[in-house]
Amino acid sequence: MPQAVLALGIAAVTASGYVWYLAALANLRAGADRSFSRRSAAACVSGLSPAGIVSVLMLLAEAWWVPCVAAVAGGLLSAGLRIHASVQCRNEVREAARQWGS
């Protein structure tokens, strides 16, 4: 399969995920109205951004390792943000339970 066809497919999937950006951007722009964990979870939309970058790199780079490195780096970044949001959410739930229990 030529790289251009695969890049077009990745770009189409990335563009179709745009609807998820709208809800996440609403959470991010809400600021202090939303909890920190919810804003952190919304930052995980960065998981779709590397897919767009990979599709561009597939068109520009001749070697396969360049888009692969970008995909792995983006996946690690997204996973790290999601783990951070989960830990923060657990801390917020624990704090709320402590406050309501007092």
N, C-alpha and C positions, 0 to 999 in steps of 0.2 A: 504494500500500500504506500503510495507516495506521501511524503511528509505534508504536502499542501492539502491533501484530502483529509488527513488526520487533523491538521491544524484547523481546517474549516469545521470539522465535527466538534472539536473542543470549543471553538468560538461559538458555535450554535448552542451548545449545552450551557456555556457561560452566560450567553445572552438570555436564555430561557430562565435562568436562575435569578434574573433581575427582579422579579416580583418579591423575592425574599429580602432584597435590599431595602425595599420600601418600609416594611415593618421594622426592620432592624434600625434603619435610620431614624424612624420615629422614636424608638427607645433611646437612641444615642442623643438625639436633639432634645429630649425631654429633660435632660440634665438631672437636677436634684429631685425631680418628681418621681424618678424611678430609682430603685435600689442599685447599689454599686454592682452587685452580682448580675443583675439584669442587663445593665449597660455593658458589663464585661462579656456576657454571653452574646450580646448583639454585636460585639466587636469580632465575633467569630465569623462574620460574613466575609472576613478576609480570606476565608477558605476558598471562595470563588475567584478572588483576585489572582492568585497564582495560576489558575487555569487559563485566564486571559493572557497572562504573561507567557505561559508555556506555548500557547498557540502562536503568539508573535515570534517567540524564539524558534519555533519549528519552521517558520517561514524564512527567518534570517540566518540561522545557524546551520552549517552543513553537518556538524557532528551531532550524534544523538545524545551524547552525555550532557550537553549544555541544557537542553530543556528538562532532562531527567534531574539534574541538580536543582534547577529552579522548582520543579514539582516536589521534590523531597523537602527542600527548604520551606516552601509554602505549607506543606502538610505538617511539618514539625511546628511551625509558627502557629498554625490554626489549632493543633492539638494542645500546644502549650497554653494558648488563650482559653481554650475550653476547660482545661484542667484548673486553671486559675479561677475561672468563673464558678466552677463546681465547689472548690474549696471555700471561696468567698460566700457562696450561697449557704453552705453548711454552717459557716461561722455566723451568718446573719440569723439563720433559724435558731441556732443555739442561743444567741444573744436575746432574740425575741422571747424564747421560752424562759430564759432566766428572768427577763423583765416582767413577764406575765405571772411567773411563779412567785415573785416577791410580794 
